[in-house]
């Protein structure tokens, strides 16, 4: 059995030209999950599926580059497409902000479940586990398992957190690497060196670096990340697809 991940957006903080902020389409056994929903990702999502086929949304944290397209998704589902009851999983702070932006309760369009560190929930055929990362607001990394296949997403984190919190067996990791040096990441994001070493130590099978600041040189991130990881790494780009199976 397989899990497929499509990169919808991967820019950190804001999107560069023709880009989008954080957003990933995860598919397993016909189930479609939007993992983070940053600005620009909704248009990208529709390149791969109609919005009416979306089964669930998972949001890692309350920083706007990771969720601010959600109110627009609500508008489309509620007022145009007549879709109700889409499960959304995220933190209390993200829920509060989303309700403030929309100005109303998010039901019946969304069925919101508050999640926190250590939670273990079923999202269709996927087992989802959450671990709080090293980032100022409550931020949850996500591990998704299906029939022996495992994909994990770091969300935003500094070097005080590791994929080891999820235990062994991560086949594909999507890990943030925001900037080349720590004087830019300020200890609340990772450099490609930190991301590569962390994923190597966690025994990750395949690594995708994401969340680079606009204007970054992807080949430099690839080179430095690969040196630290000890094997070639991928650099996320909108439209890239990754297939992982046991």
VENLINJO-V165942 format. One record per pair of residues at least 24 apart in sequence whose C-alpha atoms are under 8 Angstrom apart, sorted by the first residue. I is the first residue (numbers start at 1). J is the second residue. Records with the same first field share a line. If there is no record, write none. Layout:
# VENLINJO-V165942
I: J  J
This chain:
# VENLINJO-V165942
1: 29  146  147  148  149  245  246
2: 28  29  146  147  149  243  244  245  246
3: 27  28  29  146  149  150  151  243  244  245
4: 28  241  242  243  244
5: 241  242  243
6: 238  239  240  241  242
7: 236  237  238  239  240  241
8: 41  44  45  237  238  239  240
9: 38  40  41  44  237  238
10: 210  211  212  236  237  238
11: 210  211  212  213  214
12: 65  178  211  212  213  214
13: 65  211  213
14: 65  213  214
15: 39  40  214
16: 214  215
19: 238
20: 238
21: 65  66  211
22: 65  66  211
23: 66
28: 125  126  146
29: 125
31: 55  124  125
32: 56
33: 57  58
34: 58
35: 59  60
36: 60  66  67
37: 65  66  67  68  69  70
38: 64  65  66  67  68  69  70
39: 65  66  67  68  69
40: 69
41: 69
42: 69  73
44: 239
51: 77
52: 77  81  83
54: 86
55: 86  87  124
56: 86  87  88  123
57: 86  87  88  89
58: 88  89  90
59: 88  89  90  91  94
60: 90  91  139  140  141  142  155
61: 90  91  93  94  137  138  139  140
62: 91  93  94  97  137  138  139
63: 137
68: 98
70: 98
71: 98  101  102
74: 106  109  110
77: 109
78: 109
83: 109
84: 108  109  110
85: 109  110  111
86: 110  111
87: 111  112  113
88: 112  113
89: 113  114  115
90: 114  115  116
91: 115  116  138  139
93: 138
116: 140
129: 166
131: 165  166
133: 157  158  160  161  162
134: 158  159  160  161  188
135: 188  189
136: 188
148: 246
149: 244  245  246
150: 244
151: 244
156: 188  189
157: 188  189  190
158: 187  188  189  190
159: 187  188  189  190  194
162: 198  199  202
163: 198  199  202
164: 201  202
167: 202
168: 202  203  204
169: 203  204  205
170: 203  204  205
171: 204  205  206  244
172: 204  205  206  207  208  244
173: 199  204  205  206  207  208
174: 207  208  209  210
175: 207  208  209  210
176: 209  210  211  212
177: 209  210  211  212
178: 210  211  212  213
179: 212  213  216
180: 221
192: 221  222  224  225  228
193: 224  225  227  228  229
194: 228
195: 225  228  229
196: 225  226  227  228  229  230
197: 228  229
198: 229
199: 229
200: 228  229  230
206: 233
207: 233  234
208: 233  234  235  236
209: 233  234  235  236
210: 235  236
